[in-house]
C-alpha cells in the first residue's frame, strides 16, 4: 500500500514523546507493564531505557528517533495490518519502521507473550 507524501511527512515530524503516552495507556489498559513496553522498544531500536527517556525528554521526532536507532535484524519479520496499512507493503522506510513499533505495541496490548513479540 502506498502512503501519501503528506502522511509520511506527518509521521516524520511527530515526536516520540507525543505518542509514547498513548502506547503506555493502550498496554496498561490491558494489564501490561511499562517495563514490557520499554523492552519491546529496546528490542526494535537498540535503545536503552535511559536513551528512550532522553528521547522523550528531548521531544525527538520519529525521523531522528529512527535515524539514531539500530533496527533489530528481525524487524522485517513484523507483518500484518496496523492503522489500515499492511506493514510489508509500506514503501516509505520511516513509515514502515514506525508501523513496526505500532504493531509491537498492538501485539503487547492484545496479550501476546514477549517471546512471540520479540521474534
TORLUMKE-605144 format. One record per residue: residue number from 1; y, x, z of N, C-alpha, C in turn. Coordinates in pm, whole numbers. Each point is the difference from the previous one (the first is absolute). Example, Ala and Ser with C-alpha at 12.3 -4.5 7.8 and 13.67 -1.06 7.14 Angstrom:
REC   num     n.py     n.px     n.pz    ca.py    ca.px    ca.pz     c.py     c.px     c.pz
REC     1     -569     1319      780      119      -89        0      120       90        0
REC     2      105      -35      -72      119       82        6      109      -77       73
//
This chain:
REC   num     n.py     n.px     n.pz    ca.py    ca.px    ca.pz     c.py     c.px     c.pz
REC     1     -117       84        0      117      -84        0      124       89        0
REC     2       93      -35      -80      125       75       -8      101      -58       98
REC     3       62       88       73      110      -42       86      130       29      -76
REC     4      104      -69       36      128       22      -68       71      122       60
REC     5       92       54      -78       79      114       48       79      -40      125
REC     6       50     -121        2       77      -49      116      -89       -6      123
REC     7     -120      -51      -16      -96       -8      110      -32      139       53
REC     8      -27       93      -90      -33      137       41      116       67       71
REC     9      123      -23      -47      118       59       64       21      -59      139
REC    10      -23     -129       13       15      -66      130      -96       60      102
REC    11     -122       27      -42      -99       62       88       41      142       35
REC    12       49       75      -97       37      141       20      109       15      106
REC    13       96      -90        3      112       14       93      -23      -71      133
REC    14     -106      -78        9      -33      -67      126      -39      104      104
REC    15       51      -14      121      -34       98      102     -134      -32       66
REC    16      -70      106       35     -124      -14       74       27      -70      133
REC    17      113       33       62       38      -59      129       18     -151       -9
REC    18       41      -50     -115       20     -145      -14     -132      -75      -15
REC    19     -103       69      -45     -130      -63      -25      -96       18      117
REC    20       12      112       70      -93       33      109      -12     -112      104
REC    21      111      -61       46      -15     -108       99      -81     -119      -54
REC    22        8      -23     -130      -78     -110      -60     -148       35       -2
REC    23      -30      126      -32     -139       45        6      -53      -18      142
REC    24       77       45       97      -41       -5      140      -22     -144       46
REC    25       92      -88      -31      -12     -140       38     -124      -63      -62
REC    26      -23       32     -127     -115      -57      -71     -132       39       66
REC    27      -14      127       36     -128       43       56      -15      -40      146
REC    28      112        0       75       -8      -38      142      -33     -149       16
REC    29       45      -84      -92      -35     -142        4     -151      -20       -9
REC    30      -66       95      -64     -144       -8      -20      -79       83      101
REC    31       70       46      105      -68       71      107      -24      148      -26
REC    32       66       56     -100      -14      142      -29      113       76       67
REC    33      -16      132       13       97       79       76       90       86      -90
REC    34      112       40       59       89       91      -71      -69      134      -25
REC    35      -85       42       91      -74      125      -19      -86       -7     -127
REC    36      -60     -115      -25      -80      -17     -121       89        4     -125
REC    37      116      -63        9       95        3     -111       42      143      -30
REC    38       35       74      103       40      139      -19     -113       83      -60
REC    39     -122      -31       39     -115       74      -52      -17      -22     -150
REC    40       17     -124      -47      -16      -23     -144      117       60      -79
REC    41      119        0       57      114       63      -67      -23      151       -7
REC    42      -49       58      108      -31      142        3     -106       36     -103
REC    43     -104      -83       -9     -108       24      -96       56        0     -143
REC    44       81      -98      -33       51      -13     -135      100      109      -36
REC    45       89       33       94      114       86      -32      -12      144       49
REC    46      -84       22       99       -9      133       61      104       23      108
REC    47       88      -97       25      103       13      102      -59      -15      140
REC    48       49       81       92      -37      -17      141       80     -117       57
REC    49      -37      -43      120       75     -108       64      145       40       22
REC    50       23      126       34      137       49       19       79       -9     -130
REC    51      -61       38     -109       67       -8     -130       28     -145      -40
REC    52      -94      -88       30       20     -142      -31      118      -54       79
REC    53        7       35      128      113      -44       84      133       54      -54
REC    54       -3      125      -47      120       61      -57       43      -78     -125
REC    55      -95      -36      -85       31      -76     -122       65     -134       35
REC    56      -47      -61      108       58     -127       44      142       23       52
REC    57       17       97       87      132       28       59      103       39     -106
REC    58      -42       76      -98       92       48     -105       19     -102     -113
REC    59      -71     -112        9        7     -106     -101      -21       54     -141
REC    60     -108       75      -14      -40       60     -128      -47     -112      -93
REC    61       45        4     -125      -45     -103      -95     -140       37      -52
REC    62      -64      -98      -64     -137       22      -47      -10      110     -104
REC    63      104       19      -80       -2      107      -98      -16      135       69
REC    64       82       27      100       -7      126       75     -128        5       84
REC    65      -35     -111       62     -120       -9       84     -123       49      -77
REC    66      -21      -55     -120     -120       37      -75       17      132      -74
REC    67      123       43      -22       23      132      -57      -45      107       98
REC    68       20      -24      128      -38       96      105     -147      -11       40
REC    69      -61     -112      -32     -139      -24       42      -98       83      -83
REC    70     -112       30       63     -114       59      -70     -107     -109       -3
REC    71        0      -75     -109      -89     -115      -10     -146       42       14
REC    72      -74      -76       76     -143       29       20      -72       -3     -135
REC    73      -93       92      -22      -72        4     -129      -74     -130      -32
REC    74      -37      -76      101      -72     -125      -24       92     -120      -14
REC    75      129       21       -4       93     -112      -12      -26      -82     -126
REC    76      -43       67     -105      -27      -71     -126     -116      -99       12
REC    77      -77       11      109     -110      -95       22       49     -133       57
REC    78      127       -6       36       58     -125       53       19      -95     -118
REC    79      -68     -110        6       -1      -97     -110       33     -138       55
REC    80       28      -90      -92       21     -138       37      139      -49      -33
REC    81       27     -121       43      128      -64      -28       83       -4      127
REC    82      125       37      -13       93       -7      112      135      -44      -57
REC    83       61      -97       65      130      -53      -43       -5      -46     -145
REC    84     -115      -51      -42      -15      -53     -135      -26      105     -108
REC    85      -14      126       39      -23      107      -96     -135       65       23
REC    86      -73       22     -108     -124       75        8       38      148       10
REC    87      -34       63      109       44      137       27      -37       95     -113
REC    88     -121      -10      -47      -45       95     -102       72      -17     -135
REC    89       70     -110      -18       73      -23     -125      150       32       10
REC    90       47       36      118      142       33       17       27      136      -64
REC    91       94        3      -94       25      122      -75       98       94       68
REC    92       97      -52       74       98       85       65      -66       68      120
REC    93       -3      135        3      -70       71      108       52      -32      140
REC    94      131      -11       19       54      -29      132      -39     -140       44
REC    95       15      -97      -88      -36     -137       34     -148       -8       36
REC    96      -85       72      -73     -143        1       30      -24       56      140
REC    97       69      108       36      -18       61      132       43      -95      112
REC    98      111      -69      -21       45      -97      101     -102     -112       13
REC    99      -56      -44     -110     -101     -106        4     -130       49       64
REC   100      -31      129      -14     -114       55       74       21      -23      150
REC   101      118       35       47       31      -17      142       -6     -147       39
REC   102       59      -86      -82       -3     -144       28     -145      -50       10
REC   103      -85       47      -89     -140      -44       -2      -74       47      126
REC   104       25      124       43      -64       49      121       42      -82      122
REC   105      129      -32        8       50      -83      110      -64     -138       -6
REC   106      -11      -56     -119      -62     -131      -18     -146        3       45
REC   107      -72      104      -37     -141       12       40      -13       12      152
REC   108       91       74       62        0       14      146       23     -137       64
REC   109       96      -73      -52       31     -133       55     -114      -99      -21
REC   110      -78       20     -103     -112      -90      -29     -126       34       80
REC   111       11      105       84     -111       30       89      -99      104      -48
REC   112       28       63     -113      -91      105      -47       -3      115       99
REC   113     -113       64       11      -12      115       90       73      119      -62
REC   114       48       88       86       70      120      -49      -89       84      -89
REC   115     -129        5       28      -93       77      -83        3      -49     -145
REC   116        5     -130      -18        2      -56     -136      138       15      -64
REC   117      105      -14       79      136       12      -54       26      143      -46
REC   118      -44       96       79       25      142      -29     -108       58      -89
REC   119      -28      -66     -103      -97       32     -103      -53      141        9
//
